[in-house]
Amino acid sequence: MWERADLKRRAKNVLRTSYWKAFVVSLILVILGEGAGIPSFNRNWGSSGRTEMTNSGIVSDWGVLGPLLFIALFIGLFIVLLGIAFHILIGSPLIVGSQRYFKQSAEGEVSMRHIGYSFRKDRYWSIVGTMLWRNFLLFLWFLLLIIPGIIKSYSYSQVPFILADNPNIGYNRAVELSRQMTHGQKFRIFVLDLSFLGWMLLGLLALGIGVLFVQPYVNATKAELYLDLRRNALAGGLTNEYELRLMDPPFFK
């Protein structure tokens, strides 16, 4: 059974010699929405403008603004679709590669080349498809209710790490294995997340920038968590070394 203090101790040991590399990788995860981002609510409820308009004025303004609003809506929709395509085709592989960096660092191999791990043609589309499937399931759960969505986000939280071990494990199997690995562990993982709250609040005092410097610690700890969950899954027969490509499969003549 894993313990928070042990995970954090091991994470700190890894970061002692590779903090700035971990910072760069964590920054990628934050940008892609997998880290603790800094919310920004900049709403301008300006009170300037005309307070009285005649009917003819409204019609006149609409005649001018209508086409402009249509163009703005079209451009906005295009930007949204472009952003979604970017996240699916570029963002998701980068998330898996970044999590592979932290996983491999926890296992003693610190190399920035792991960030590009997902972009080889023999694994790229499998990773894209599996991450898309995970995100689609989460979207459906969040449509249902917020609390079930949060619970399922913990259930599927190990999918990027699983793909970092075996990108071709299959989308259904990756989600199912993550669910099995986190069964009975979700509340403890939630408490692990809460244990970083003090660091996050401290980081927010520096205009929010300090939160970014905490992220390597969080991500390194989550990688240690995956290694322990994987160890438990192997010991419990939920998976094996061949499925996760921890060793080459036996050769049968």
Beta strands, then each sheet from edge to edge (+ up, - down):
end
